[in-house]
Amino acid sequence: MNLSYTAASLALAAFAVLPRAAADADPLFQSDERLHVRIEAPITTLMRERPDKEELDGTLSYIDDTGREIVLEVEIRTRGNYRRQERICPFAPVRLDFDKGEVGGTLFRRQNRLKLVTHCRNATRFEQAAIREYLVYRMFNRLTDQSYRVRPLTITYVDTDDDGRENTRFGFLIESRKRFGARTGWSVFDTESVDVAELDPRYASLVAVFQYFAGNTDYSMIRGADGENCCHNTNLFKDGSAAMAVPYDFDMSGLVDASYASPNPRLGLRSNRDRLYRGRCSHAAALDETLALFVARREALYALIDDEIELTSGSRNGMTRFLNHFYKTLDNPRAIDREFRRTCAAP
């Protein structure tokens, strides 16, 4: 396969409208500028009890474009599975629940429930992992509009349990499933599992190659984890009759390289930095077009790393080396055959 400039240009044009043009994002997600917010809540209680249903009262405040302080009531709880464990993340990810009647006319208009990715631990290497995961979301944004938008934050947590003690850290918000559906025109699809034949081949090919690109094997496009509905670290939507598996949660990927990350033991990988293509052989017809898209967007993907001023030199170099290895594969037809065509999963 020769990933020529012409092929890459055609792929770029094709995927730009896959499968339909996306509407404008909500105001909160129209900018990649770091938003400074204050979250005042009983943080000590929240992180000690780690409620996954009960919500605690708090406020979120920020300064708007006019210089006015906006204070919004918010209910907050912890969320997730792996990172919600205290031994993994003393500061767990959280969900923010806004009153839709209160957020009108603010940057948070149209928002209700938002996932907030936090710093996990009060150490630079953990905060750097959160920044790297944010960039992985941004990289998928560069490949397709049909991806979850994210907004970076500088968050000052004010612990009302501890005399207002403050802790300022990086975090980012993820576009909600409902608002993603409204933006793309896709409908939420809740099911226990889905057949491979129901997946849109081109979008499934894009997701599979992206997960290989990121070095992530902690996902499934057709089923959930044991005892959970479909799908593991992907949300299912329907576009007409086709199922679209939209990925999220990349902390186990080699590109993020979180200190707690490890590969799926069932896959025989030695490290989370080892890549394994998990795409389907039945989607092989879309592979050339997908790989050509990655060639076309090569500079844009590297630019996200180069332009992120909050990355340490170690983070920047590690991410760059990981991308270099991916593109070394794409530059070698034999390596493409070895890494993608011979390893695809049946059907």
C-alpha positions as CSV (number, residue, x, y, z in Angstrom):
1,M,0.0,0.0,0.0
2,N,1.3,3.4,-0.9
3,L,-0.2,6.1,1.2
4,S,0.3,8.9,-1.3
5,Y,-0.6,12.5,-1.0
6,T,-3.6,12.0,-3.3
7,A,-4.9,9.1,-1.3
8,A,-4.5,11.0,1.9
9,S,-6.4,14.0,0.5
10,L,-9.3,11.8,-0.7
11,A,-9.5,10.2,2.8
12,L,-9.5,13.6,4.4
13,A,-12.4,14.7,2.3
14,A,-14.3,11.5,2.8
15,F,-13.9,11.4,6.6
16,A,-14.7,15.1,6.9
17,V,-18.3,14.2,6.2
18,L,-18.5,10.9,8.0
19,P,-21.3,10.2,8.2
20,R,-22.9,13.7,8.2
21,A,-21.7,17.2,9.0
22,A,-21.7,17.9,12.7
23,A,-23.6,20.9,14.1
24,D,-21.7,23.5,16.1
25,A,-20.6,22.4,19.6
26,D,-22.2,23.9,22.7
27,P,-20.5,27.2,23.9
28,L,-18.6,25.4,26.6
29,F,-16.8,23.2,24.0
30,Q,-16.3,25.8,21.2
31,S,-12.9,26.8,22.7
32,D,-9.8,25.0,23.7
33,E,-8.7,27.8,25.9
34,R,-8.1,26.8,29.5
35,L,-11.0,27.9,31.7
36,H,-10.3,28.8,35.3
37,V,-13.1,27.6,37.7
38,R,-13.6,27.3,41.5
39,I,-15.4,24.3,42.8
40,E,-16.6,24.7,46.4
41,A,-17.9,21.5,48.0
42,P,-17.3,19.0,50.9
43,I,-14.3,17.5,49.1
44,T,-13.1,15.5,52.1
45,T,-16.5,13.8,52.5
46,L,-16.8,13.3,48.7
47,M,-13.4,11.5,48.5
48,R,-13.9,9.5,51.7
49,E,-17.4,8.2,50.9
50,R,-17.1,8.2,47.1
51,P,-20.8,8.1,46.4
52,D,-21.9,6.8,42.9
53,K,-25.6,7.8,43.4
54,E,-25.9,10.3,46.2
55,E,-24.9,13.8,45.3
56,L,-23.4,16.5,47.5
57,D,-24.1,20.2,47.2
58,G,-21.5,22.6,45.9
59,T,-20.9,25.5,43.6
60,L,-18.9,26.1,40.5
61,S,-17.8,29.7,39.7
62,Y,-15.8,31.3,36.9
63,I,-15.2,34.8,35.4
64,D,-17.1,35.4,32.2
65,D,-15.9,37.5,29.2
66,T,-17.3,40.7,30.7
67,G,-15.3,40.2,33.9
68,R,-18.4,39.2,35.9
69,E,-18.2,36.3,38.4
70,I,-20.8,33.6,37.6
71,V,-21.7,31.3,40.4
72,L,-23.6,28.1,39.6
73,E,-25.2,25.6,42.0
74,V,-23.9,22.1,41.3
75,E,-24.4,18.7,42.7
76,I,-21.3,16.5,42.7
77,R,-20.5,12.8,43.1
78,T,-17.7,10.5,42.2
79,R,-17.9,8.3,39.1
80,G,-16.1,5.6,37.2
81,N,-14.9,2.2,38.0
82,Y,-11.1,1.7,38.1
83,R,-10.2,5.3,38.9
84,R,-12.9,5.5,41.5
85,Q,-11.0,3.1,43.7
86,E,-9.2,5.0,46.5
87,R,-6.0,2.9,46.1
88,I,-5.8,4.0,42.5
89,C,-6.9,7.6,42.7
90,P,-7.2,9.3,46.1
91,F,-8.9,12.1,44.1
92,A,-11.4,10.3,42.0
93,P,-13.1,11.5,38.8
94,V,-16.4,13.3,39.4
95,R,-19.7,14.1,37.8
96,L,-21.1,17.6,37.9
97,D,-24.9,17.9,37.8
98,F,-26.2,21.4,36.9
99,D,-29.7,22.9,37.1
100,K,-30.6,23.4,33.5
101,G,-32.9,26.3,34.5
102,E,-29.9,28.1,36.1
103,V,-27.3,27.8,33.4
104,G,-29.2,29.7,30.7
105,G,-27.2,32.7,29.5
106,T,-23.9,31.3,30.8
107,L,-21.1,29.4,29.3
108,F,-22.7,26.3,30.7
109,R,-26.0,26.7,28.9
110,R,-27.5,23.5,27.6
111,Q,-25.4,21.5,30.1
112,N,-26.9,19.2,32.7
113,R,-24.6,16.3,33.7
114,L,-20.9,16.5,32.8
115,K,-18.0,14.2,33.4
116,L,-14.9,15.8,35.0
117,V,-11.5,14.1,34.6
118,T,-9.4,14.9,37.6
119,H,-5.7,14.8,38.5
120,C,-6.0,11.5,40.5
121,R,-3.1,12.3,42.9
122,N,-1.4,15.4,44.0
123,A,1.8,14.8,42.1
124,T,3.1,16.2,38.8
125,R,3.3,12.8,37.0
126,F,-0.4,12.2,37.7
127,E,-1.4,15.7,36.6
128,Q,0.7,15.2,33.4
129,A,-1.2,11.9,32.7
130,A,-4.5,13.9,32.8
131,I,-3.1,16.4,30.3
132,R,-1.9,13.6,28.1
133,E,-5.4,12.0,28.2
134,Y,-6.9,15.3,27.3
135,L,-4.7,15.5,24.3
136,V,-5.7,12.0,23.2
137,Y,-9.3,13.2,23.1
138,R,-8.2,16.3,21.1
139,M,-6.4,14.0,18.6
140,F,-9.5,12.1,17.9
141,N,-11.2,15.5,17.4
142,R,-8.6,16.2,14.7
143,L,-9.6,13.0,12.9
144,T,-13.4,13.3,13.0
145,D,-16.1,15.7,14.3
146,Q,-18.0,12.6,15.5
147,S,-15.9,12.5,18.7
148,Y,-16.4,13.7,22.2
149,R,-15.4,17.3,22.7
150,V,-13.3,18.3,25.8
151,R,-12.6,21.5,27.6
152,P,-9.4,22.0,29.6
153,L,-9.8,23.6,33.1
154,T,-7.6,25.0,35.8
155,I,-9.6,24.0,38.9
156,T,-9.3,25.5,42.3
157,Y,-11.0,23.0,44.7
158,V,-12.3,24.7,47.9
159,D,-12.9,22.1,50.6
160,T,-15.8,23.3,52.8
161,D,-15.0,20.3,55.1
162,D,-11.5,21.7,55.8
163,D,-12.0,25.5,56.5
164,G,-11.9,26.3,52.8
165,R,-8.6,24.7,52.1
166,E,-7.7,25.2,48.4
167,N,-6.0,22.9,45.9
168,T,-5.5,24.0,42.3
169,R,-5.1,21.3,39.6
170,F,-5.6,20.6,35.9
171,G,-8.8,18.8,34.8
172,F,-11.0,18.6,31.8
173,L,-14.7,18.3,31.0
174,I,-16.1,15.8,28.5
175,E,-19.1,16.6,26.3
176,S,-22.1,14.6,27.5
177,R,-23.6,11.7,25.6
178,K,-26.9,13.6,25.2
179,R,-25.3,16.7,23.8
180,F,-23.0,14.7,21.5
181,G,-26.2,13.1,20.1
182,A,-27.8,16.5,19.6
183,R,-24.7,17.8,17.8
184,T,-24.2,14.9,15.5
185,G,-27.8,13.9,14.9
186,W,-27.1,10.4,16.2
187,S,-29.5,8.7,18.5
188,V,-28.4,7.1,21.8
189,F,-28.5,3.3,21.4
190,D,-28.8,1.3,24.7
191,T,-28.3,-2.4,24.4
192,E,-26.6,-5.4,26.1
193,S,-24.4,-6.1,23.0
194,V,-24.2,-5.5,19.3
195,D,-23.2,-7.7,16.4
196,V,-20.1,-6.7,14.4
197,A,-22.3,-6.6,11.3
198,E,-24.3,-3.8,12.8
199,L,-21.3,-1.5,13.2
200,D,-20.7,1.1,10.5
201,P,-17.5,-0.3,8.8
202,R,-15.8,3.1,8.1
203,Y,-16.4,4.5,11.6
204,A,-15.4,1.2,13.3
205,S,-12.2,1.1,11.2
206,L,-11.4,4.6,12.3
207,V,-12.0,3.8,16.0
208,A,-9.9,0.6,15.8
209,V,-6.9,2.3,14.1
210,F,-7.2,5.2,16.5
211,Q,-7.1,2.8,19.5
212,Y,-4.0,1.2,17.9
213,F,-2.5,4.6,17.4
214,A,-3.1,5.5,21.1
215,G,-1.9,2.0,22.2
216,N,-5.2,1.3,23.9
217,T,-6.7,-2.2,24.3
218,D,-9.1,-1.4,27.1
219,Y,-12.3,-1.1,25.1
220,S,-14.9,-3.0,23.1
221,M,-17.2,-1.8,20.4
222,I,-19.6,-4.8,20.8
223,R,-20.0,-5.6,24.5
224,G,-19.5,-4.3,28.0
225,A,-17.4,-5.5,30.8
226,D,-18.7,-8.4,32.8
227,G,-22.2,-7.6,34.2
228,E,-22.4,-4.3,32.3
229,N,-24.3,-3.1,29.2
230,C,-22.6,-2.4,25.9
231,C,-20.0,-1.2,25.5
232,H,-16.7,-1.1,27.3
233,N,-15.3,2.4,27.2
234,T,-17.4,3.2,24.1
235,N,-20.9,4.7,23.8
236,L,-23.2,3.3,21.2
237,F,-25.3,5.5,18.9
238,K,-27.4,4.8,15.8
239,D,-27.1,6.7,12.6
240,G,-29.9,5.3,10.6
241,S,-29.5,1.6,10.8
242,A,-25.8,1.7,11.5
243,A,-24.3,1.4,15.0
244,M,-21.5,3.9,15.8
245,A,-19.2,3.1,18.8
246,V,-17.8,6.4,20.1
247,P,-14.7,5.9,22.3
248,Y,-13.8,7.5,25.6
249,D,-11.5,6.8,28.6
250,F,-7.9,6.5,27.3
251,D,-6.0,6.4,30.6
252,M,-4.9,2.8,30.0
253,S,-3.3,3.7,26.7
254,G,0.3,3.8,26.0
255,L,0.0,7.4,24.7
256,V,-1.3,8.5,28.1
257,D,1.0,6.0,30.0
258,A,-0.6,6.5,33.4
259,S,1.6,5.0,36.2
260,Y,-1.2,2.6,37.2
261,A,-1.9,1.4,33.6
262,S,-1.5,-2.2,32.6
263,P,-2.4,-4.2,29.5
264,N,-5.4,-6.6,29.4
265,P,-3.9,-9.9,30.7
266,R,-6.0,-11.8,28.1
267,L,-4.2,-10.3,25.2
268,G,-0.7,-11.4,26.1
269,L,0.9,-8.0,26.0
270,R,3.9,-7.2,28.2
271,S,3.2,-3.5,28.6
272,N,0.5,-0.9,28.0
273,R,3.1,0.6,25.6
274,D,2.7,-2.4,23.3
275,R,0.3,-1.9,20.5
276,L,-2.3,-4.4,19.2
277,Y,-4.7,-3.8,16.4
278,R,-8.2,-5.1,17.4
279,G,-10.0,-4.1,14.2
280,R,-12.3,-6.6,12.4
281,C,-11.4,-8.4,9.2
282,S,-14.9,-7.7,7.9
283,H,-14.0,-4.0,7.9
284,A,-10.7,-4.4,6.0
285,A,-12.1,-2.6,2.9
286,A,-12.1,0.6,4.9
287,L,-8.5,0.2,6.2
288,D,-6.6,2.0,3.3
289,E,-8.9,5.0,3.6
290,T,-8.5,5.1,7.4
291,L,-4.7,4.9,7.3
292,A,-4.6,7.6,4.6
293,L,-6.5,9.8,6.9
294,F,-3.8,9.4,9.6
295,V,-1.2,10.3,7.0
296,A,-3.2,13.4,6.1
297,R,-3.5,14.5,9.7
298,R,0.0,13.7,10.8
299,E,1.2,17.2,11.2
300,A,-2.0,18.3,13.0
301,L,-1.6,15.4,15.5
302,Y,2.0,16.2,16.3
303,A,1.1,19.9,16.6
304,L,-1.2,19.1,19.5
305,I,1.8,17.8,21.5
306,D,4.1,20.6,20.4
307,D,1.6,23.4,21.2
308,E,0.6,22.2,24.7
309,I,2.6,24.4,27.0
310,E,1.7,22.6,30.2
311,L,3.5,19.4,29.1
312,T,6.8,18.7,30.7
313,S,9.7,17.8,28.4
314,G,9.4,14.2,29.5
315,S,5.7,14.0,28.6
316,R,6.3,15.7,25.3
317,N,9.2,13.5,24.3
318,G,7.4,10.3,25.4
319,M,4.3,11.2,23.4
320,T,6.3,12.2,20.4
321,R,8.3,8.9,20.4
322,F,5.1,6.9,20.6
323,L,3.7,8.7,17.6
324,N,7.0,8.3,15.8
325,H,6.7,4.5,16.1
326,F,3.2,4.5,14.8
327,Y,4.1,6.6,11.7
328,K,7.2,4.4,11.1
329,T,4.7,1.5,10.7
330,L,2.6,3.5,8.3
331,D,5.6,4.3,6.2
332,N,6.4,0.6,5.7
333,P,3.9,-1.4,3.6
334,R,5.2,-4.7,5.1
335,A,4.7,-3.4,8.6
336,I,1.1,-2.4,7.7
337,D,0.5,-5.9,6.5
338,R,2.0,-7.3,9.6
339,E,0.4,-5.0,12.1
340,F,-3.1,-4.6,10.6
341,R,-4.0,-7.1,7.9
342,R,-2.6,-10.3,9.6
343,T,-3.9,-9.4,13.1
344,C,-7.5,-8.4,12.4
345,A,-10.2,-10.2,14.3
346,A,-12.8,-12.4,12.7
347,P,-15.3,-11.8,11.3
